[in-house]
Amino acid sequence: MNDQEILSRITTNSEVMTGKPVIKGTRLTVNYILNLLAHGATIAEILEEYEGLAEEDIRACLLFASQSLENTTFMPLTA
């Protein structure tokens, strides 16, 4: 699968979750899935909890986040 095919699993619609990126056909936001992973949930646990999701959906969330950060500039905070 190329990046475009993977990313086609992510969609935005102003009528769904106030336009946040979600896994197509769900109300699961990319942010929510990333938060689950960040707090230690495994891909297997997420797939078990949310029937109908595929591993490719979770990989799409990771790729979406990666590409979203690609063109972002970060400035170091100083105290």
PDB file of N, CA, C and O in Angstrom:
ATOM      1  N   MET A   1       0.841  -1.188   0.000  1.00  0.00           N
ATOM      2  CA  MET A   1       0.000   0.000   0.000  1.00  0.00           C
ATOM      3  C   MET A   1       0.880   1.243   0.000  1.00  0.00           C
ATOM      4  O   MET A   1       1.851   1.319   0.752  1.00  0.00           O
ATOM      5  N   ASN A   2       0.544   2.208  -0.834  1.00  0.00           N
ATOM      6  CA  ASN A   2       1.291   3.457  -0.807  1.00  0.00           C
ATOM      7  C   ASN A   2       0.642   4.425   0.184  1.00  0.00           C
ATOM      8  O   ASN A   2      -0.437   4.158   0.714  1.00  0.00           O
ATOM      9  N   ASP A   3       1.310   5.544   0.423  1.00  0.00           N
ATOM     10  CA  ASP A   3       0.825   6.504   1.423  1.00  0.00           C
ATOM     11  C   ASP A   3      -0.599   6.972   1.133  1.00  0.00           C
ATOM     12  O   ASP A   3      -1.413   7.071   2.051  1.00  0.00           O
ATOM     13  N   GLN A   4      -0.908   7.257  -0.119  1.00  0.00           N
ATOM     14  CA  GLN A   4      -2.243   7.763  -0.460  1.00  0.00           C
ATOM     15  C   GLN A   4      -3.315   6.726  -0.154  1.00  0.00           C
ATOM     16  O   GLN A   4      -4.390   7.075   0.335  1.00  0.00           O
ATOM     17  N   GLU A   5      -3.039   5.465  -0.433  1.00  0.00           N
ATOM     18  CA  GLU A   5      -4.003   4.405  -0.131  1.00  0.00           C
ATOM     19  C   GLU A   5      -4.216   4.280   1.377  1.00  0.00           C
ATOM     20  O   GLU A   5      -5.342   4.101   1.842  1.00  0.00           O
ATOM     21  N   ILE A   6      -3.135   4.374   2.125  1.00  0.00           N
ATOM     22  CA  ILE A   6      -3.250   4.293   3.583  1.00  0.00           C
ATOM     23  C   ILE A   6      -4.034   5.492   4.104  1.00  0.00           C
ATOM     24  O   ILE A   6      -4.950   5.336   4.911  1.00  0.00           O
ATOM     25  N   LEU A   7      -3.676   6.683   3.643  1.00  0.00           N
ATOM     26  CA  LEU A   7      -4.338   7.898   4.126  1.00  0.00           C
ATOM     27  C   LEU A   7      -5.799   8.003   3.699  1.00  0.00           C
ATOM     28  O   LEU A   7      -6.555   8.781   4.280  1.00  0.00           O
ATOM     29  N   SER A   8      -6.204   7.237   2.699  1.00  0.00           N
ATOM     30  CA  SER A   8      -7.606   7.273   2.284  1.00  0.00           C
ATOM     31  C   SER A   8      -8.526   6.724   3.372  1.00  0.00           C
ATOM     32  O   SER A   8      -9.745   6.872   3.279  1.00  0.00           O
ATOM     33  N   ARG A   9      -7.963   6.099   4.390  1.00  0.00           N
ATOM     34  CA  ARG A   9      -8.738   5.600   5.519  1.00  0.00           C
ATOM     35  C   ARG A   9      -9.086   6.717   6.508  1.00  0.00           C
ATOM     36  O   ARG A   9      -9.909   6.519   7.402  1.00  0.00           O
ATOM     37  N   ILE A  10      -8.470   7.873   6.350  1.00  0.00           N
ATOM     38  CA  ILE A  10      -8.717   9.025   7.229  1.00  0.00           C
ATOM     39  C   ILE A  10      -9.537  10.048   6.450  1.00  0.00           C
ATOM     40  O   ILE A  10      -9.258  10.328   5.284  1.00  0.00           O
ATOM     41  N   THR A  11     -10.540  10.596   7.103  1.00  0.00           N
ATOM     42  CA  THR A  11     -11.401  11.576   6.443  1.00  0.00           C
ATOM     43  C   THR A  11     -11.743  12.707   7.409  1.00  0.00           C
ATOM     44  O   THR A  11     -11.649  12.556   8.627  1.00  0.00           O
ATOM     45  N   THR A  12     -12.136  13.824   6.846  1.00  0.00           N
ATOM     46  CA  THR A  12     -12.648  14.937   7.653  1.00  0.00           C
ATOM     47  C   THR A  12     -13.981  15.369   7.067  1.00  0.00           C
ATOM     48  O   THR A  12     -14.180  15.363   5.852  1.00  0.00           O
ATOM     49  N   ASN A  13     -14.884  15.742   7.957  1.00  0.00           N
ATOM     50  CA  ASN A  13     -16.212  16.203   7.569  1.00  0.00           C
ATOM     51  C   ASN A  13     -16.688  17.113   8.688  1.00  0.00           C
ATOM     52  O   ASN A  13     -16.733  16.700   9.847  1.00  0.00           O
ATOM     53  N   SER A  14     -17.037  18.328   8.359  1.00  0.00           N
ATOM     54  CA  SER A  14     -17.443  19.288   9.389  1.00  0.00           C
ATOM     55  C   SER A  14     -18.653  18.804  10.180  1.00  0.00           C
ATOM     56  O   SER A  14     -18.921  19.312  11.269  1.00  0.00           O
ATOM     57  N   GLU A  15     -19.384  17.834   9.650  1.00  0.00           N
ATOM     58  CA  GLU A  15     -20.566  17.296  10.326  1.00  0.00           C
ATOM     59  C   GLU A  15     -20.219  16.163  11.303  1.00  0.00           C
ATOM     60  O   GLU A  15     -21.062  15.741  12.094  1.00  0.00           O
ATOM     61  N   VAL A  16     -18.990  15.682  11.241  1.00  0.00           N
ATOM     62  CA  VAL A  16     -18.573  14.554  12.083  1.00  0.00           C
ATOM     63  C   VAL A  16     -17.439  15.002  12.981  1.00  0.00           C
ATOM     64  O   VAL A  16     -16.389  15.425  12.498  1.00  0.00           O
ATOM     65  N   MET A  17     -17.645  14.911  14.285  1.00  0.00           N
ATOM     66  CA  MET A  17     -16.627  15.252  15.286  1.00  0.00           C
ATOM     67  C   MET A  17     -16.034  16.643  15.029  1.00  0.00           C
ATOM     68  O   MET A  17     -14.825  16.846  15.143  1.00  0.00           O
ATOM     69  N   THR A  18     -16.881  17.565  14.690  1.00  0.00           N
ATOM     70  CA  THR A  18     -16.527  18.968  14.422  1.00  0.00           C
ATOM     71  C   THR A  18     -15.380  19.129  13.429  1.00  0.00           C
ATOM     72  O   THR A  18     -14.583  20.062  13.526  1.00  0.00           O
ATOM     73  N   GLY A  19     -15.309  18.208  12.476  1.00  0.00           N
ATOM     74  CA  GLY A  19     -14.316  18.328  11.419  1.00  0.00           C
ATOM     75  C   GLY A  19     -12.950  17.755  11.731  1.00  0.00           C
ATOM     76  O   GLY A  19     -12.034  17.866  10.916  1.00  0.00           O
ATOM     77  N   LYS A  20     -12.794  17.140  12.900  1.00  0.00           N
ATOM     78  CA  LYS A  20     -11.503  16.519  13.225  1.00  0.00           C
ATOM     79  C   LYS A  20     -11.283  15.318  12.314  1.00  0.00           C
ATOM     80  O   LYS A  20     -12.250  14.687  11.887  1.00  0.00           O
ATOM     81  N   PRO A  21     -10.032  14.991  12.008  1.00  0.00           N
ATOM     82  CA  PRO A  21      -9.764  13.806  11.190  1.00  0.00           C
ATOM     83  C   PRO A  21     -10.188  12.539  11.938  1.00  0.00           C
ATOM     84  O   PRO A  21      -9.834  12.340  13.101  1.00  0.00           O
ATOM     85  N   VAL A  22     -10.945  11.694  11.254  1.00  0.00           N
ATOM     86  CA  VAL A  22     -11.441  10.447  11.844  1.00  0.00           C
ATOM     87  C   VAL A  22     -11.140   9.286  10.912  1.00  0.00           C
ATOM     88  O   VAL A  22     -10.862   9.470   9.727  1.00  0.00           O
ATOM     89  N   ILE A  23     -11.201   8.083  11.477  1.00  0.00           N
ATOM     90  CA  ILE A  23     -11.108   6.882  10.657  1.00  0.00           C
ATOM     91  C   ILE A  23     -12.421   6.767   9.898  1.00  0.00           C
ATOM     92  O   ILE A  23     -13.500   6.792  10.489  1.00  0.00           O
ATOM     93  N   LYS A  24     -12.312   6.640   8.587  1.00  0.00           N
ATOM     94  CA  LYS A  24     -13.487   6.615   7.715  1.00  0.00           C
ATOM     95  C   LYS A  24     -14.529   5.606   8.221  1.00  0.00           C
ATOM     96  O   LYS A  24     -14.213   4.462   8.548  1.00  0.00           O
ATOM     97  N   GLY A  25     -15.778   6.077   8.270  1.00  0.00           N
ATOM     98  CA  GLY A  25     -16.874   5.219   8.693  1.00  0.00           C
ATOM     99  C   GLY A  25     -17.049   5.112  10.193  1.00  0.00           C
ATOM    100  O   GLY A  25     -17.881   4.340  10.668  1.00  0.00           O
ATOM    101  N   THR A  26     -16.261   5.891  10.955  1.00  0.00           N
ATOM    102  CA  THR A  26     -16.340   5.849  12.419  1.00  0.00           C
ATOM    103  C   THR A  26     -16.391   7.276  12.964  1.00  0.00           C
ATOM    104  O   THR A  26     -16.325   8.249  12.213  1.00  0.00           O
ATOM    105  N   ARG A  27     -16.505   7.371  14.254  1.00  0.00           N
ATOM    106  CA  ARG A  27     -16.349   8.642  14.953  1.00  0.00           C
ATOM    107  C   ARG A  27     -15.094   8.607  15.824  1.00  0.00           C
ATOM    108  O   ARG A  27     -14.970   9.362  16.788  1.00  0.00           O
ATOM    109  N   LEU A  28     -14.177   7.725  15.470  1.00  0.00           N
ATOM    110  CA  LEU A  28     -12.909   7.614  16.194  1.00  0.00           C
ATOM    111  C   LEU A  28     -11.909   8.567  15.564  1.00  0.00           C
ATOM    112  O   LEU A  28     -11.516   8.402  14.409  1.00  0.00           O
ATOM    113  N   THR A  29     -11.499   9.574  16.341  1.00  0.00           N
ATOM    114  CA  THR A  29     -10.567  10.567  15.811  1.00  0.00           C
ATOM    115  C   THR A  29      -9.144  10.016  15.807  1.00  0.00           C
ATOM    116  O   THR A  29      -8.790   9.129  16.584  1.00  0.00           O
ATOM    117  N   VAL A  30      -8.357  10.568  14.916  1.00  0.00           N
ATOM    118  CA  VAL A  30      -6.930  10.231  14.864  1.00  0.00           C
ATOM    119  C   VAL A  30      -6.307  10.529  16.223  1.00  0.00           C
ATOM    120  O   VAL A  30      -5.527   9.729  16.741  1.00  0.00           O
ATOM    121  N   ASN A  31      -6.643  11.658  16.789  1.00  0.00           N
ATOM    122  CA  ASN A  31      -6.108  12.051  18.091  1.00  0.00           C
ATOM    123  C   ASN A  31      -6.446  11.017  19.163  1.00  0.00           C
ATOM    124  O   ASN A  31      -5.594  10.684  19.987  1.00  0.00           O
ATOM    125  N   TYR A  32      -7.665  10.513  19.163  1.00  0.00           N
ATOM    126  CA  TYR A  32      -8.084   9.526  20.166  1.00  0.00           C
ATOM    127  C   TYR A  32      -7.248   8.246  20.045  1.00  0.00           C
ATOM    128  O   TYR A  32      -6.777   7.712  21.049  1.00  0.00           O
ATOM    129  N   ILE A  33      -7.068   7.761  18.823  1.00  0.00           N
ATOM    130  CA  ILE A  33      -6.293   6.536  18.616  1.00  0.00           C
ATOM    131  C   ILE A  33      -4.835   6.758  19.035  1.00  0.00           C
ATOM    132  O   ILE A  33      -4.242   5.897  19.684  1.00  0.00           O
ATOM    133  N   LEU A  34      -4.261   7.901  18.671  1.00  0.00           N
ATOM    134  CA  LEU A  34      -2.877   8.192  19.067  1.00  0.00           C
ATOM    135  C   LEU A  34      -2.746   8.278  20.586  1.00  0.00           C
ATOM    136  O   LEU A  34      -1.753   7.827  21.157  1.00  0.00           O
ATOM    137  N   ASN A  35      -3.746   8.856  21.230  1.00  0.00           N
ATOM    138  CA  ASN A  35      -3.743   8.959  22.685  1.00  0.00           C
ATOM    139  C   ASN A  35      -3.788   7.571  23.332  1.00  0.00           C
ATOM    140  O   ASN A  35      -3.095   7.322  24.318  1.00  0.00           O
ATOM    141  N   LEU A  36      -4.600   6.676  22.780  1.00  0.00           N
ATOM    142  CA  LEU A  36      -4.640   5.307  23.300  1.00  0.00           C
ATOM    143  C   LEU A  36      -3.257   4.660  23.200  1.00  0.00           C
ATOM    144  O   LEU A  36      -2.775   4.050  24.153  1.00  0.00           O
ATOM    145  N   LEU A  37      -2.631   4.803  22.037  1.00  0.00           N
ATOM    146  CA  LEU A  37      -1.300   4.221  21.845  1.00  0.00           C
ATOM    147  C   LEU A  37      -0.278   4.847  22.791  1.00  0.00           C
ATOM    148  O   LEU A  37       0.560   4.147  23.358  1.00  0.00           O
ATOM    149  N   ALA A  38      -0.349   6.155  22.956  1.00  0.00           N
ATOM    150  CA  ALA A  38       0.597   6.863  23.831  1.00  0.00           C
ATOM    151  C   ALA A  38       0.465   6.417  25.279  1.00  0.00           C
ATOM    152  O   ALA A  38       1.434   6.452  26.036  1.00  0.00           O
ATOM    153  N   HIS A  39      -0.734   6.000  25.662  1.00  0.00           N
ATOM    154  CA  HIS A  39      -0.955   5.570  27.040  1.00  0.00           C
ATOM    155  C   HIS A  39      -0.828   4.057  27.213  1.00  0.00           C
ATOM    156  O   HIS A  39      -1.264   3.501  28.221  1.00  0.00           O
ATOM    157  N   GLY A  40      -0.230   3.400  26.224  1.00  0.00           N
ATOM    158  CA  GLY A  40       0.134   2.004  26.404  1.00  0.00           C
ATOM    159  C   GLY A  40      -0.787   0.969  25.786  1.00  0.00           C
ATOM    160  O   GLY A  40      -0.496  -0.225  25.858  1.00  0.00           O
ATOM    161  N   ALA A  41      -1.886   1.389  25.183  1.00  0.00           N
ATOM    162  CA  ALA A  41      -2.751   0.403  24.533  1.00  0.00           C
ATOM    163  C   ALA A  41      -2.011  -0.189  23.337  1.00  0.00           C
ATOM    164  O   ALA A  41      -1.303   0.518  22.621  1.00  0.00           O
ATOM    165  N   THR A  42      -2.179  -1.465  23.135  1.00  0.00           N
ATOM    166  CA  THR A  42      -1.568  -2.113  21.981  1.00  0.00           C
ATOM    167  C   THR A  42      -2.547  -2.071  20.811  1.00  0.00           C
ATOM    168  O   THR A  42      -3.745  -1.850  20.985  1.00  0.00           O
ATOM    169  N   ILE A  43      -2.009  -2.287  19.630  1.00  0.00           N
ATOM    170  CA  ILE A  43      -2.876  -2.339  18.448  1.00  0.00           C
ATOM    171  C   ILE A  43      -3.913  -3.448  18.629  1.00  0.00           C
ATOM    172  O   ILE A  43      -5.084  -3.265  18.295  1.00  0.00           O
ATOM    173  N   ALA A  44      -3.491  -4.580  19.151  1.00  0.00           N
ATOM    174  CA  ALA A  44      -4.405  -5.710  19.368  1.00  0.00           C
ATOM    175  C   ALA A  44      -5.529  -5.326  20.324  1.00  0.00           C
ATOM    176  O   ALA A  44      -6.685  -5.683  20.094  1.00  0.00           O
ATOM    177  N   GLU A  45      -5.203  -4.606  21.387  1.00  0.00           N
ATOM    178  CA  GLU A  45      -6.234  -4.184  22.350  1.00  0.00           C
ATOM    179  C   GLU A  45      -7.234  -3.228  21.706  1.00  0.00           C
ATOM    180  O   GLU A  45      -8.438  -3.332  21.943  1.00  0.00           O
ATOM    181  N   ILE A  46      -6.740  -2.306  20.902  1.00  0.00           N
ATOM    182  CA  ILE A  46      -7.626  -1.354  20.234  1.00  0.00           C
ATOM    183  C   ILE A  46      -8.540  -2.085  19.257  1.00  0.00           C
ATOM    184  O   ILE A  46      -9.737  -1.803  19.200  1.00  0.00           O
ATOM    185  N   LEU A  47      -7.990  -3.016  18.494  1.00  0.00           N
ATOM    186  CA  LEU A  47      -8.786  -3.768  17.533  1.00  0.00           C
ATOM    187  C   LEU A  47      -9.838  -4.621  18.229  1.00  0.00           C
ATOM    188  O   LEU A  47     -10.944  -4.790  17.716  1.00  0.00           O
ATOM    189  N   GLU A  48      -9.496  -5.154  19.393  1.00  0.00           N
ATOM    190  CA  GLU A  48     -10.444  -5.955  20.159  1.00  0.00           C
ATOM    191  C   GLU A  48     -11.586  -5.089  20.692  1.00  0.00           C
ATOM    192  O   GLU A  48     -12.741  -5.513  20.707  1.00  0.00           O
ATOM    193  N   GLU A  49     -11.252  -3.886  21.124  1.00  0.00           N
ATOM    194  CA  GLU A  49     -12.252  -2.981  21.709  1.00  0.00           C
ATOM    195  C   GLU A  49     -13.188  -2.393  20.654  1.00  0.00           C
ATOM    196  O   GLU A  49     -14.372  -2.192  20.921  1.00  0.00           O
ATOM    197  N   TYR A  50     -12.673  -2.122  19.475  1.00  0.00           N
ATOM    198  CA  TYR A  50     -13.445  -1.450  18.426  1.00  0.00           C
ATOM    199  C   TYR A  50     -13.579  -2.367  17.215  1.00  0.00           C
ATOM    200  O   TYR A  50     -12.783  -2.315  16.278  1.00  0.00           O
ATOM    201  N   GLU A  51     -14.606  -3.203  17.263  1.00  0.00           N
ATOM    202  CA  GLU A  51     -14.850  -4.139  16.163  1.00  0.00           C
ATOM    203  C   GLU A  51     -15.032  -3.365  14.865  1.00  0.00           C
ATOM    204  O   GLU A  51     -15.621  -2.284  14.852  1.00  0.00           O
ATOM    205  N   GLY A  52     -14.536  -3.910  13.807  1.00  0.00           N
ATOM    206  CA  GLY A  52     -14.649  -3.253  12.508  1.00  0.00           C
ATOM    207  C   GLY A  52     -13.403  -2.473  12.126  1.00  0.00           C
ATOM    208  O   GLY A  52     -13.193  -2.165  10.952  1.00  0.00           O
ATOM    209  N   LEU A  53     -12.568  -2.149  13.122  1.00  0.00           N
ATOM    210  CA  LEU A  53     -11.301  -1.490  12.800  1.00  0.00           C
ATOM    211  C   LEU A  53     -10.320  -2.519  12.279  1.00  0.00           C
ATOM    212  O   LEU A  53     -10.385  -3.698  12.628  1.00  0.00           O
ATOM    213  N   ALA A  54      -9.420  -2.059  11.446  1.00  0.00           N
ATOM    214  CA  ALA A  54      -8.349  -2.916  10.936  1.00  0.00           C
ATOM    215  C   ALA A  54      -7.019  -2.311  11.343  1.00  0.00           C
ATOM    216  O   ALA A  54      -6.927  -1.118  11.634  1.00  0.00           O
ATOM    217  N   GLU A  55      -6.006  -3.132  11.360  1.00  0.00           N
ATOM    218  CA  GLU A  55      -4.670  -2.649  11.708  1.00  0.00           C
ATOM    219  C   GLU A  55      -4.263  -1.497  10.789  1.00  0.00           C
ATOM    220  O   GLU A  55      -3.578  -0.570  11.219  1.00  0.00           O
ATOM    221  N   GLU A  56      -4.683  -1.557   9.529  1.00  0.00           N
ATOM    222  CA  GLU A  56      -4.369  -0.493   8.572  1.00  0.00           C
ATOM    223  C   GLU A  56      -4.964   0.848   8.998  1.00  0.00           C
ATOM    224  O   GLU A  56      -4.398   1.898   8.694  1.00  0.00           O
ATOM    225  N   ASP A  57      -6.103   0.822   9.700  1.00  0.00           N
ATOM    226  CA  ASP A  57      -6.707   2.064  10.195  1.00  0.00           C
ATOM    227  C   ASP A  57      -5.792   2.736  11.213  1.00  0.00           C
ATOM    228  O   ASP A  57      -5.627   3.955  11.205  1.00  0.00           O
ATOM    229  N   ILE A  58      -5.210   1.941  12.073  1.00  0.00           N
ATOM    230  CA  ILE A  58      -4.316   2.485  13.099  1.00  0.00           C
ATOM    231  C   ILE A  58      -3.025   2.980  12.452  1.00  0.00           C
ATOM    232  O   ILE A  58      -2.497   4.026  12.829  1.00  0.00           O
ATOM    233  N   ARG A  59      -2.530   2.243  11.500  1.00  0.00           N
ATOM    234  CA  ARG A  59      -1.335   2.689  10.771  1.00  0.00           C
ATOM    235  C   ARG A  59      -1.624   3.992  10.016  1.00  0.00           C
ATOM    236  O   ARG A  59      -0.750   4.850   9.894  1.00  0.00           O
ATOM    237  N   ALA A  60      -2.839   4.132   9.517  1.00  0.00           N
ATOM    238  CA  ALA A  60      -3.222   5.370   8.836  1.00  0.00           C
ATOM    239  C   ALA A  60      -3.186   6.551   9.804  1.00  0.00           C
ATOM    240  O   ALA A  60      -2.785   7.652   9.427  1.00  0.00           O
ATOM    241  N   CYS A  61      -3.601   6.327  11.044  1.00  0.00           N
ATOM    242  CA  CYS A  61      -3.541   7.395  12.055  1.00  0.00           C
ATOM    243  C   CYS A  61      -2.093   7.820  12.285  1.00  0.00           C
ATOM    244  O   CYS A  61      -1.799   9.012  12.375  1.00  0.00           O
ATOM    245  N   LEU A  62      -1.195   6.848  12.379  1.00  0.00           N
ATOM    246  CA  LEU A  62       0.215   7.157  12.599  1.00  0.00           C
ATOM    247  C   LEU A  62       0.801   7.910  11.409  1.00  0.00           C
ATOM    248  O   LEU A  62       1.541   8.877  11.593  1.00  0.00           O
ATOM    249  N   LEU A  63       0.483   7.483  10.212  1.00  0.00           N
ATOM    250  CA  LEU A  63       0.998   8.154   9.022  1.00  0.00           C
ATOM    251  C   LEU A  63       0.427   9.566   8.912  1.00  0.00           C
ATOM    252  O   LEU A  63       1.143  10.504   8.559  1.00  0.00           O
ATOM    253  N   PHE A  64      -0.859   9.714   9.214  1.00  0.00           N
ATOM    254  CA  PHE A  64      -1.487  11.033   9.173  1.00  0.00           C
ATOM    255  C   PHE A  64      -0.771  11.990  10.129  1.00  0.00           C
ATOM    256  O   PHE A  64      -0.459  13.124   9.765  1.00  0.00           O
ATOM    257  N   ALA A  65      -0.516  11.524  11.347  1.00  0.00           N
ATOM    258  CA  ALA A  65       0.167  12.356  12.336  1.00  0.00           C
ATOM    259  C   ALA A  65       1.579  12.694  11.870  1.00  0.00           C
ATOM    260  O   ALA A  65       2.020  13.836  11.994  1.00  0.00           O
ATOM    261  N   SER A  66       2.271  11.723  11.344  1.00  0.00           N
ATOM    262  CA  SER A  66       3.635  11.942  10.859  1.00  0.00           C
ATOM    263  C   SER A  66       3.662  12.994   9.757  1.00  0.00           C
ATOM    264  O   SER A  66       4.484  13.910   9.790  1.00  0.00           O
ATOM    265  N   GLN A  67       2.778  12.867   8.796  1.00  0.00           N
ATOM    266  CA  GLN A  67       2.761  13.825   7.695  1.00  0.00           C
ATOM    267  C   GLN A  67       2.262  15.194   8.141  1.00  0.00           C
ATOM    268  O   GLN A  67       2.671  16.210   7.580  1.00  0.00           O
ATOM    269  N   SER A  68       1.393  15.235   9.133  1.00  0.00           N
ATOM    270  CA  SER A  68       0.913  16.519   9.650  1.00  0.00           C
ATOM    271  C   SER A  68       2.044  17.305  10.305  1.00  0.00           C
ATOM    272  O   SER A  68       2.076  18.534  10.236  1.00  0.00           O
ATOM    273  N   LEU A  69       2.964  16.597  10.933  1.00  0.00           N
ATOM    274  CA  LEU A  69       4.083  17.247  11.618  1.00  0.00           C
ATOM    275  C   LEU A  69       5.230  17.594  10.679  1.00  0.00           C
ATOM    276  O   LEU A  69       6.105  18.388  11.025  1.00  0.00           O
ATOM    277  N   GLU A  70       5.225  17.003   9.505  1.00  0.00           N
ATOM    278  CA  GLU A  70       6.326  17.176   8.567  1.00  0.00           C
ATOM    279  C   GLU A  70       6.585  18.638   8.206  1.00  0.00           C
ATOM    280  O   GLU A  70       7.739  19.047   8.078  1.00  0.00           O
ATOM    281  N   ASN A  71       5.550  19.407   8.046  1.00  0.00           N
ATOM    282  CA  ASN A  71       5.700  20.799   7.621  1.00  0.00           C
ATOM    283  C   ASN A  71       5.495  21.789   8.761  1.00  0.00           C
ATOM    284  O   ASN A  71       5.172  22.955   8.534  1.00  0.00           O
ATOM    285  N   THR A  72       5.685  21.322   9.970  1.00  0.00           N
ATOM    286  CA  THR A  72       5.501  22.161  11.142  1.00  0.00           C
ATOM    287  C   THR A  72       6.870  22.593  11.676  1.00  0.00           C
ATOM    288  O   THR A  72       7.801  21.792  11.758  1.00  0.00           O
ATOM    289  N   THR A  73       6.969  23.849  12.030  1.00  0.00           N
ATOM    290  CA  THR A  73       8.190  24.357  12.619  1.00  0.00           C
ATOM    291  C   THR A  73       7.996  24.458  14.117  1.00  0.00           C
ATOM    292  O   THR A  73       6.996  25.005  14.583  1.00  0.00           O
ATOM    293  N   PHE A  74       8.935  23.942  14.864  1.00  0.00           N
ATOM    294  CA  PHE A  74       8.883  24.021  16.314  1.00  0.00           C
ATOM    295  C   PHE A  74       9.932  24.993  16.800  1.00  0.00           C
ATOM    296  O   PHE A  74      11.078  24.965  16.353  1.00  0.00           O
ATOM    297  N   MET A  75       9.537  25.846  17.711  1.00  0.00           N
ATOM    298  CA  MET A  75      10.454  26.807  18.314  1.00  0.00           C
ATOM    299  C   MET A  75      10.684  26.362  19.755  1.00  0.00           C
ATOM    300  O   MET A  75       9.725  26.080  20.474  1.00  0.00           O
ATOM    301  N   PRO A  76      11.925  26.297  20.179  1.00  0.00           N
ATOM    302  CA  PRO A  76      12.198  25.904  21.562  1.00  0.00           C
ATOM    303  C   PRO A  76      11.647  26.957  22.528  1.00  0.00           C
ATOM    304  O   PRO A  76      11.746  28.162  22.298  1.00  0.00           O
ATOM    305  N   LEU A  77      11.069  26.457  23.607  1.00  0.00           N
ATOM    306  CA  LEU A  77      10.573  27.354  24.649  1.00  0.00           C
ATOM    307  C   LEU A  77      11.702  27.602  25.642  1.00  0.00           C
ATOM    308  O   LEU A  77      12.394  26.671  26.054  1.00  0.00           O
ATOM    309  N   THR A  78      11.878  28.850  26.017  1.00  0.00           N
ATOM    310  CA  THR A  78      12.889  29.171  27.015  1.00  0.00           C
ATOM    311  C   THR A  78      12.215  29.872  28.181  1.00  0.00           C
ATOM    312  O   THR A  78      11.266  30.638  28.011  1.00  0.00           O
ATOM    313  N   ALA A  79      12.723  29.595  29.355  1.00  0.00           N
ATOM    314  CA  ALA A  79      12.139  30.192  30.557  1.00  0.00           C
ATOM    315  C   ALA A  79      12.887  31.431  30.947  1.00  0.00           C
ATOM    316  O   ALA A  79      12.541  32.075  31.938  1.00  0.00           O
TER     317      ALA A  79
END
